[in-house]
Amino acid sequence: MDKKKFLFVSLDALIADIAWQVVKEGHEVKLFIESKDEMEIADGFVPKTDDWVREVPWADVIVFDDVLGQGSKAQQLRQSGKLVVGGTPYTDQLEDDRAFGQQELKKAGVAIIPQENFHSFDDALTFVRANPNRYVIKPSGEAQNIKQLLFVGEDEDGKDVIQVLEDYQRAWADRVKAFQLQRRIVGVEVAAGAFFNGTEFVQPVNINFEHKKLYPGDIGPSTGEMGTTMFWSEPTRIFNATLKKMEQRLREEHYVGYIDVNCMVNSNGIYPLEFTSRFGYPTISIQQEGMLTPIGEFFYKLAEGSITTFKARSGFQVGVPIMVPPFPYTDPETFAKTSKDAVIIFKKPARDGVHIEDVKQINNEWVVTGTSGVVLIVVGTGTTMKAAQKQAYNRIDNIMIPNMYYRKDIGDRWFEDFDRLHTWGYLRP
């Protein structure tokens, strides 16, 4: 494909790594970052702009990286005739409003988990006391980005959920305005996702497994993400039972971008948990390693609506984020003392499979910046999960950052998960 002009519009610099990949493919790129605290991210990697609206006439294609109102901007530009990868107000709401997303699945004929939605902690406490059971507490809106607020109940009588609700009422009532109590389902957590070209899903589809807890063995606080395993596939039973049923509605919206639905599955059925109606992070960086079609060309043709299939690697991808303090918490003072401006050292020059998150480049040195403490995503690929896992961790062994940490078991869970999913028939077409 000829060289194109790409404008990436980001709230928090999440799409910076993919913008850098498009730069490396030889295209012209400009990146806009709205958050003042994140503006240094990707300095030295990607050309920047401080006014994305001014750049719209320049761009051949515009890429939005999030929900939270980005869908309105994307829709308006698409309606004006621009090529856009991004959502709509409807697809933003699928993710931002958990209750709405569940009801849309139900309308499409997808069975959903019993749940109740609340705007009052007192009402939720009354409900749990009257209906004791195991529940998952899921904040909605912007509060769902505070990942440690997600709580998975263990007590059959709901006592742990009651205690956590009371704690949240005291500490978080000003931030958590809406939340959902979802009946806890036990099984394998798996997501089915795909790109949508405005008319139909593009194949292959992506099957991925997130590891959200801070420590190996899935213990500790919930985080945004501590690692993901995945593979590209023809449409599976999980995809066909969930996302495929949303195809007509997404066509009506002329949605262009990636969407997935996270599910809990067991021998009794497939239970969708929530939508991600945008790129996932670090999912998109891991996916890019598994795509043989260059991602700049892919985005252009996706926005154009001219691509229905693309080339992907057979086998598996394993992505492992590397963190520094104070992740997963927000503490600017600790970040400034322990992590900010730390130099990232590579023992050997090779940087294959290394993707940036909160990083800038000064005099050819990679330096930690931003605020989150998420520094790099290191990806391995292989014809088996074990081979992909080995490559990812071999690549991590080449990296030194003061106080860095990461999970060393990403991919271990696959062998048990695969046995169960295969037995239940969910990985077949």
Secondary structure as the mmCIF struct_conf table of DSSP 4:
data_model
#
loop_
_struct_conf.conf_type_id
_struct_conf.id
_struct_conf.beg_label_comp_id
_struct_conf.beg_label_asym_id
_struct_conf.beg_label_seq_id
_struct_conf.end_label_comp_id
_struct_conf.end_label_asym_id
_struct_conf.end_label_seq_id
STRN STRN1 LYS A 5 SER A 10
BEND BEND1 LEU A 11 ALA A 13
TURN_TY1_P TURN_TY1_P1 LEU A 14 ILE A 15
HELX_RH_AL_P HELX_RH_AL_P1 ALA A 16 LYS A 24
TURN_TY1_P TURN_TY1_P2 GLU A 25 GLY A 26
STRN STRN2 GLU A 28 ILE A 33
HELX_RH_3T_P HELX_RH_3T_P1 LYS A 36 GLU A 38
TURN_TY1_P TURN_TY1_P3 MET A 39 PHE A 45
BEND BEND2 VAL A 46 VAL A 46
STRN STRN3 LYS A 48 LYS A 48
BEND BEND3 ASP A 50 ASP A 50
HELX_RH_AL_P HELX_RH_AL_P2 TRP A 52 GLU A 55
TURN_TY1_P TURN_TY1_P4 VAL A 56 TRP A 58
BEND BEND4 ASP A 60 ASP A 60
STRN STRN4 VAL A 61 PHE A 64
TURN_TY1_P TURN_TY1_P5 LEU A 68 GLY A 69
HELX_RH_AL_P HELX_RH_AL_P3 GLN A 70 GLN A 79
TURN_TY1_P TURN_TY1_P6 SER A 80 GLY A 81
STRN STRN5 LEU A 83 VAL A 85
STRN STRN6 GLY A 86 GLY A 86
HELX_RH_AL_P HELX_RH_AL_P4 PRO A 89 ASP A 96
HELX_RH_AL_P HELX_RH_AL_P5 ARG A 98 LYS A 107
TURN_TY1_P TURN_TY1_P7 ALA A 108 GLY A 109
STRN STRN7 GLN A 115 PHE A 118
BEND BEND5 HIS A 119 HIS A 119
HELX_RH_AL_P HELX_RH_AL_P6 PHE A 121 ALA A 130
BEND BEND6 ASN A 131 ASN A 131
BEND BEND7 ASN A 133 ASN A 133
STRN STRN8 TYR A 135 PRO A 139
HELX_RH_3T_P HELX_RH_3T_P2 GLY A 141 ASN A 145
HELX_RH_3T_P HELX_RH_3T_P3 LYS A 147 LEU A 149
STRN STRN9 PHE A 151 VAL A 152
TURN_TY1_P TURN_TY1_P8 GLU A 156 ASP A 157
HELX_RH_AL_P HELX_RH_AL_P7 LYS A 159 ALA A 171
TURN_TY1_P TURN_TY1_P9 TRP A 172 ARG A 175
STRN STRN10 PHE A 179 ARG A 183
BEND BEND8 GLY A 187 GLY A 187
STRN STRN11 VAL A 188 ASN A 197
BEND BEND9 GLY A 198 GLU A 200
STRN STRN12 PHE A 201 GLU A 210
STRN STRN13 LYS A 213 TYR A 215
TURN_TY1_P TURN_TY1_P10 PRO A 216 ASP A 218
STRN STRN14 ILE A 219 SER A 222
BEND BEND10 GLY A 224 GLY A 224
BEND BEND11 MET A 226 MET A 226
STRN STRN15 THR A 228 SER A 233
BEND BEND12 GLU A 234 GLU A 234
HELX_RH_AL_P HELX_RH_AL_P8 ARG A 237 ALA A 241
TURN_TY1_P TURN_TY1_P11 THR A 242 THR A 242
HELX_RH_3T_P HELX_RH_3T_P4 LEU A 243 MET A 246
HELX_RH_AL_P HELX_RH_AL_P9 GLU A 247 GLU A 253
TURN_TY1_P TURN_TY1_P12 HIS A 254 HIS A 254
STRN STRN16 VAL A 256 ASN A 266
TURN_TY1_P TURN_TY1_P13 SER A 267 ASN A 268
STRN STRN17 GLY A 269 THR A 276
BEND BEND13 ARG A 278 ARG A 278
TURN_TY1_P TURN_TY1_P14 TYR A 281 PRO A 282
HELX_RH_AL_P HELX_RH_AL_P10 THR A 283 GLY A 290
STRN STRN18 MET A 291 MET A 291
BEND BEND14 LEU A 292 THR A 293
HELX_RH_AL_P HELX_RH_AL_P11 ILE A 295 GLU A 304
TURN_TY1_P TURN_TY1_P15 GLY A 305 GLY A 305
BEND BEND15 THR A 308 THR A 308
STRN STRN19 THR A 309 THR A 309
STRN STRN20 ALA A 312 ALA A 312
BEND BEND16 SER A 314 GLY A 315
STRN STRN21 PHE A 316 MET A 323
TURN_TY1_P TURN_TY1_P16 PRO A 325 PRO A 328
BEND BEND17 TYR A 329 TYR A 329
HELX_RH_AL_P HELX_RH_AL_P12 PRO A 332 THR A 338
TURN_TY1_P TURN_TY1_P17 SER A 339 ASP A 341
HELX_LH_PP_P HELX_LH_PP_P1 ALA A 342 ALA A 342
STRN STRN22 VAL A 343 PHE A 346
BEND BEND18 LYS A 347 PRO A 349
TURN_TY1_P TURN_TY1_P18 ASP A 352 GLY A 353
STRN STRN23 VAL A 354 ILE A 356
BEND BEND19 GLU A 357 ASP A 358
STRN STRN24 VAL A 359 ILE A 362
TURN_TY1_P TURN_TY1_P19 ASN A 363 ASN A 364
STRN STRN25 GLU A 365 VAL A 368
BEND BEND20 GLY A 370 SER A 372
STRN STRN26 VAL A 374 GLY A 382
BEND BEND21 THR A 383 THR A 384
HELX_RH_AL_P HELX_RH_AL_P13 MET A 385 ILE A 396
TURN_TY1_P TURN_TY1_P20 ASP A 397 ASN A 398
STRN STRN27 ILE A 399 MET A 400
TURN_TY1_P TURN_TY1_P21 PRO A 402 ASN A 403
STRN STRN28 TYR A 405 TYR A 405
BEND BEND22 LYS A 408 LYS A 408
TURN_TY1_P TURN_TY1_P22 ILE A 410 ARG A 413
HELX_RH_AL_P HELX_RH_AL_P14 TRP A 414 TRP A 424
TURN_TY1_P TURN_TY1_P23 GLY A 425 LEU A 427
#
